[in-house]
């Protein structure tokens, strides 16, 4: 059975007695578990009484089997969940295989493996083939459909163009996509989510990430700066726009340093730049700690990269090297 077929069966109230779901997308594993929980227990209090969750790296298999053989309390079945099932020891194969041949009709044993397991792995081999469900990574139209389904679960309709824009700007990380979708639902104030709603929510966050990038560069935090750069590029930000922001920041730092060396007070510089005094003070302090030629060299590097981008250079590679250079210069 594939993942989609498994979810459809669960939504009809038909949860298999034993299921192993494996894949490296934790959000989809969580989605499946949530659907199973809702299908088995309409009353949250019954879920609390009849669900038991184990960690495959810690729980003995005998304890897991014992939980699956325990009778439910005030409900038709118990739900026994094993997270990180890939961490179960291979010696558990015999006990799991024996249980899967004759599972309790009063329990649902759900094993969640946070990585894709090949057919030769002992865990899928220990279970009936129909119990093993691969959870593939979503891409393209699968991502759009997933977002639209999540919106429908909340009572909203997400236009396909809005779903496409969300993926283009945020990337393919399901947790990040889910978070931005929730913000869009709150922002919309209507039951139909359009591209304008996505632009209103995600666009603001791109501006914030751009500010965070320049802050990380100023502080010389290479790891943080490169992660923010990658996030902006993945979200569809124009490379020349990112470069323009970096160039303006370097030029401003250079100008502040020059004015301070000429004796201009911070308040006057703040008025000239139309920036808060505390921000200019911070720039001034950083500029004072650098040799006079460092910022001018950094500015020339920005211009050099601009020329390369405009003549067909590779944006991601050029910007990555530039950001690393600017951080080291800081």
Residue pairs with C-beta under 8 A, 6 or more apart in sequence:
1 9
1 130
1 133
2 133
2 134
3 21
3 23
3 28
3 32
3 133
3 134
3 135
3 136
6 16
6 19
6 21
6 32
6 133
7 31
7 32
7 35
9 15
9 16
10 32
10 35
10 36
10 39
11 35
11 39
13 39
15 36
15 39
15 40
15 77
15 108
16 108
16 130
16 131
17 103
17 104
17 105
17 107
17 108
17 109
18 99
18 100
18 103
18 108
18 109
18 111
18 127
18 128
18 131
19 108
19 109
19 110
19 111
19 131
19 133
20 85
20 111
20 113
20 123
20 124
20 127
20 131
20 132
20 133
21 29
21 32
21 110
21 111
21 112
21 113
21 133
21 135
22 85
22 86
22 112
22 113
22 114
22 115
22 116
22 117
22 123
22 124
22 132
22 133
22 134
22 135
23 29
23 113
23 114
23 115
23 116
23 134
23 135
23 136
23 137
24 114
24 115
24 116
24 137
25 135
25 136
25 137
25 138
25 174
26 114
26 175
27 174
27 175
27 178
28 135
28 138
28 174
29 112
29 114
29 135
32 110
32 112
32 135
33 81
33 110
33 112
36 79
36 108
36 110
37 47
37 51
37 79
40 47
40 50
40 75
40 76
40 77
40 79
40 108
41 47
41 50
41 51
41 75
41 79
46 73
46 74
46 75
47 79
49 73
49 74
49 75
50 72
50 73
50 74
50 75
50 77
50 78
50 79
51 78
51 79
51 80
51 81
52 67
52 78
52 79
52 80
52 81
53 81
53 82
53 83
54 63
54 64
54 67
54 80
54 81
54 82
54 83
55 82
55 83
55 84
55 87
56 82
56 83
56 84
56 85
56 86
56 87
56 88
56 111
56 113
57 84
57 87
57 88
59 82
61 88
61 89
61 91
61 92
61 95
61 96
62 95
64 80
64 82
64 109
65 95
65 96
65 99
67 78
67 80
67 107
68 78
68 80
68 99
68 103
68 104
68 107
68 109
69 104
69 107
70 78
70 107
71 78
71 106
72 78
72 106
72 107
76 106
77 105
77 106
77 107
77 108
78 106
78 107
78 108
79 107
79 108
79 110
80 107
80 108
80 109
80 110
81 110
81 111
81 112
82 88
82 109
82 110
82 111
82 112
83 112
83 114
84 112
84 113
84 114
85 111
85 112
85 113
85 123
86 113
86 114
86 115
86 117
86 123
88 96
88 111
88 123
90 122
92 126
93 122
93 123
93 125
93 126
94 126
96 123
96 126
96 127
97 126
97 127
99 109
100 126
100 127
100 128
100 131
103 109
111 123
113 123
116 134
117 123
117 124
119 125
124 132
137 172
138 146
138 172
138 174
139 172
143 163
143 167
143 172
143 177
144 160
144 163
144 164
144 167
146 174
147 158
147 163
147 166
147 167
147 177
147 181
148 157
148 158
148 160
148 163
150 178
150 181
151 157
151 158
151 181
151 185
151 193
152 158
154 185
155 191
156 185
156 188
156 191
156 192
156 193
157 191
157 192
157 193
158 181
158 193
159 192
159 193
159 194
159 195
161 194
161 195
162 184
162 193
162 194
162 195
162 197
162 198
165 195
165 198
165 199
165 202
166 177
166 180
166 181
166 184
166 198
166 202
167 177
168 235
168 236
169 198
169 202
169 203
169 206
169 235
169 236
170 176
170 177
170 180
170 202
170 234
170 235
171 177
171 231
171 234
171 235
180 198
180 201
180 202
180 205
183 201
184 193
184 197
184 198
184 200
184 201
184 202
185 193
187 197
187 200
187 201
188 197
202 235
206 232
206 235
206 237
209 228
209 231
209 232
209 235
210 232
210 237
210 242
210 245
212 224
212 228
213 225
213 228
213 229
213 232
213 242
213 245
213 246
213 323
214 245
214 246
214 249
216 224
216 225
216 228
216 327
217 225
217 246
217 249
217 323
217 326
217 327
217 330
218 249
218 253
218 283
218 286
218 330
219 330
220 327
220 328
220 330
221 327
222 323
222 324
222 327
222 328
225 323
225 324
225 326
225 327
226 320
226 323
226 324
229 242
229 319
229 320
229 323
232 242
233 239
233 242
233 315
233 316
233 319
239 309
239 315
239 316
239 318
239 319
240 306
240 309
240 310
242 319
243 302
243 305
243 306
243 309
243 319
243 322
246 302
246 322
246 323
246 326
247 299
247 302
247 303
247 306
250 295
250 298
250 299
250 302
250 326
251 299
252 273
252 283
253 283
253 286
253 287
253 295
254 287
254 295
254 296
254 298
254 299
255 273
256 269
256 273
256 280
256 283
256 284
256 287
257 284
257 287
257 288
257 290
257 292
257 295
259 268
259 269
259 272
260 266
260 269
260 284
260 287
260 288
261 292
266 277
266 280
266 281
266 284
267 277
269 280
269 284
270 276
270 277
270 279
270 280
273 280
286 330
287 295
290 329
290 330
294 329
295 329
297 329
298 325
298 326
298 329
301 322
301 325
301 326
302 322
305 313
305 318
305 319
305 322
308 318
309 315
309 318
